Amino acid sequence: MSKLKQTINHKRLKLHIPASELYPADYDFDIIFKSKSYRKIKHQMERKHIEGLNLDEEE
């Protein structure tokens, strides 16, 4: 197997499993779409109150 990186057009790719089975129903999509610092602050806020800490919504 070659270790050479290649660029492949997305039109040539084909899923071998349905897209609905890629992630379980209870999967937390914040892991994919939110930054690590956002998730860290959110977790701290769920655990306890920290004075002056606020969570700005990301795009």
N, CA, C and O of each residue as an XYZ file, in Angstrom:
236
protein
N       0.843     -1.182      0.000
C       0.000      0.000      0.000
C       0.885      1.241      0.000
O       1.840      1.342      0.770
N       0.560      2.149     -0.847
C       1.333      3.374     -0.986
C       0.957      4.369      0.114
O      -0.214      4.486      0.475
N       1.942      5.075      0.639
C       1.705      6.089      1.654
C       1.620      7.483      1.036
O       1.703      8.485      1.747
N       1.457      7.548     -0.262
C       1.356      8.798     -0.981
C      -0.037      9.391     -0.807
O      -1.036      8.699     -1.001
N      -0.107     10.671     -0.443
C      -1.396     11.346     -0.308
C      -1.900     11.733     -1.684
O      -1.147     12.246     -2.511
N      -3.188     11.482     -1.924
C      -3.789     11.832     -3.201
C      -5.082     12.603     -2.966
O      -5.776     12.393     -1.971
N      -5.386     13.486     -3.887
C      -6.653     14.198     -3.846
C      -7.633     13.449     -4.742
O      -7.337     13.139     -5.895
N      -8.818     13.165     -4.175
C      -9.834     12.425     -4.915
C     -11.096     13.275     -4.972
O     -11.520     13.836     -3.962
N     -11.683     13.365     -6.134
C     -12.923     14.111     -6.310
C     -14.027     13.463     -5.482
O     -14.178     12.241     -5.491
N     -14.806     14.289     -4.758
C     -15.858     13.750     -3.890
C     -16.933     13.000     -4.680
O     -17.650     12.177     -4.109
N     -17.056     13.267     -5.975
C     -18.057     12.581     -6.789
C     -17.695     11.111     -7.018
O     -18.559     10.298     -7.348
N     -16.432     10.782     -6.843
C     -15.993      9.398     -7.030
C     -16.167      8.543     -5.780
O     -16.048      7.320     -5.842
N     -16.449      9.184     -4.646
C     -16.602      8.453     -3.396
C     -18.015      7.899     -3.272
O     -18.977      8.516     -3.731
N     -18.130      6.744     -2.656
C     -19.426      6.115     -2.462
C     -19.481      5.548     -1.051
O     -18.556      4.861     -0.619
N     -20.574      5.837     -0.325
C     -20.752      5.307      1.021
C     -21.141      3.832      0.948
O     -21.979      3.438      0.138
N     -20.523      3.032      1.799
C     -20.849      1.612      1.849
C     -21.954      1.317      2.860
O     -22.526      0.227      2.859
N     -22.254      2.294      3.725
C     -23.355      2.165      4.672
C     -24.243      3.389      4.506
O     -23.770      4.437      4.065
N     -25.523      3.277      4.854
C     -26.408      4.449      4.722
C     -25.959      5.601      5.634
O     -25.407      5.365      6.709
N     -26.195      6.823      5.209
C     -25.807      8.001      5.982
C     -26.504      8.026      7.342
O     -25.952      8.561      8.303
N     -27.697      7.461      7.438
C     -28.429      7.439      8.707
C     -27.745      6.563      9.753
O     -28.035      6.691     10.942
N     -26.843      5.675      9.333
C     -26.151      4.794     10.275
C     -24.756      5.287     10.642
O     -24.049      4.620     11.398
N     -24.347      6.444     10.121
C     -23.004      6.942     10.411
C     -22.835      7.326     11.875
O     -21.784      7.066     12.460
N     -23.841      7.934     12.472
C     -23.785      8.378     13.857
C     -24.965      7.799     14.617
O     -26.062      7.721     14.064
N     -24.777      7.385     15.880
C     -25.903      6.902     16.685
C     -26.881      8.031     16.994
O     -26.541      9.206     16.857
N     -28.078      7.678     17.406
C     -29.128      8.671     17.654
C     -28.746      9.652     18.757
O     -29.154     10.813     18.701
N     -27.986      9.229     19.746
C     -27.636     10.106     20.867
C     -26.249     10.747     20.723
O     -25.664     11.177     21.717
N     -25.721     10.814     19.499
C     -24.392     11.370     19.260
C     -24.396     12.879     19.470
O     -25.311     13.566     19.015
N     -23.384     13.397     20.153
C     -23.263     14.824     20.441
C     -22.532     15.512     19.287
O     -21.310     15.405     19.180
N     -23.260     16.208     18.433
C     -22.668     16.851     17.262
C     -21.855     18.091     17.617
O     -21.189     18.654     16.748
N     -21.894     18.534     18.883
C     -21.043     19.645     19.301
C     -19.573     19.287     19.138
O     -18.741     20.172     18.937
N     -19.243     18.007     19.221
C     -17.859     17.563     19.058
C     -17.353     17.933     17.665
O     -16.177     18.256     17.499
N     -18.218     17.889     16.684
C     -17.833     18.177     15.307
C     -17.911     19.673     14.999
O     -17.003     20.234     14.386
N     -18.993     20.313     15.426
C     -19.294     21.666     14.965
C     -18.885     22.792     15.912
O     -18.888     23.952     15.502
N     -18.538     22.496     17.151
C     -18.163     23.532     18.122
C     -16.688     23.391     18.478
O     -16.122     22.302     18.386
N     -16.070     24.497     18.885
C     -14.649     24.475     19.248
C     -14.453     23.830     20.620
O     -15.394     23.689     21.402
N     -13.217     23.447     20.887
C     -12.889     22.816     22.161
C     -13.120     23.786     23.321
O     -13.623     23.386     24.370
N     -12.759     25.048     23.139
C     -12.940     26.023     24.217
C     -14.427     26.243     24.512
O     -14.803     26.400     25.674
N     -15.271     26.255     23.487
C     -16.718     26.396     23.679
C     -17.264     25.229     24.492
O     -18.031     25.429     25.434
N     -16.866     24.005     24.128
C     -17.346     22.817     24.849
C     -16.857     22.796     26.292
O     -17.577     22.358     27.189
N     -15.624     23.273     26.517
C     -15.064     23.307     27.863
C     -15.844     24.276     28.749
O     -16.179     23.937     29.884
N     -16.136     25.475     28.247
C     -16.900     26.462     29.012
C     -18.310     25.943     29.273
O     -18.838     26.109     30.372
N     -18.922     25.318     28.272
C     -20.266     24.772     28.433
C     -20.292     23.713     29.533
O     -21.214     23.685     30.349
N     -19.288     22.850     29.556
C     -19.209     21.810     30.580
C     -19.027     22.419     31.972
O     -19.654     21.966     32.930
N     -18.172     23.443     32.092
C     -17.966     24.108     33.377
C     -19.250     24.757     33.868
O     -19.551     24.713     35.061
N     -20.012     25.362     32.955
C     -21.256     26.022     33.333
C     -22.310     25.011     33.769
O     -23.129     25.314     34.636
N     -22.304     23.817     33.186
C     -23.254     22.779     33.589
C     -22.926     22.244     34.981
O     -23.823     21.835     35.717
N     -21.640     22.247     35.342
C     -21.210     21.715     36.623
C     -21.435     22.696     37.772
O     -21.938     22.311     38.827
N     -21.061     23.974     37.569
C     -21.116     24.939     38.663
C     -21.190     26.356     38.106
O     -20.937     26.589     36.924
N     -21.539     27.290     38.974
C     -21.592     28.707     38.588
C     -20.209     29.309     38.748
O     -19.587     29.176     39.801
N     -19.730     29.967     37.710
C     -18.450     30.662     37.754
C     -18.729     32.129     37.443
O     -19.246     32.460     36.376
N     -18.385     32.994     38.377
C     -18.664     34.426     38.240
C     -17.936     35.000     37.028
O     -16.732     34.798     36.870
N     -18.664     35.713     36.175
C     -18.077     36.383     35.023
C     -17.887     35.508     33.802
O     -17.401     35.988     32.778
N     -18.252     34.248     33.877
C     -18.099     33.340     32.746
C     -19.387     33.340     31.931
O     -20.462     33.067     32.464
N     -19.280     33.645     30.648
C     -20.458     33.593     29.798
C     -20.135     32.818     28.531
O     -18.975     32.688     28.140
N     -21.162     32.316     27.911
C     -21.006     31.466     26.738
C     -21.613     32.177     25.530
O     -22.831     32.321     25.425
N     -20.748     32.617     24.625
C     -21.208     33.256     23.400
C     -21.471     32.169     22.365
O     -20.627     31.305     22.128
N     -22.641     32.222     21.757
C     -23.027     31.208     20.764
C     -22.150     31.316     19.541
O     -21.942     32.409     19.016
N     -21.625     30.174     19.075
C     -20.794     30.147     17.879
C     -21.650     29.990     16.643
O     -22.794     29.541     16.712
N     -21.082     30.365     15.515
C     -21.790     30.211     14.235
C     -21.798     28.773     13.823
O     -22.344     28.435     12.774
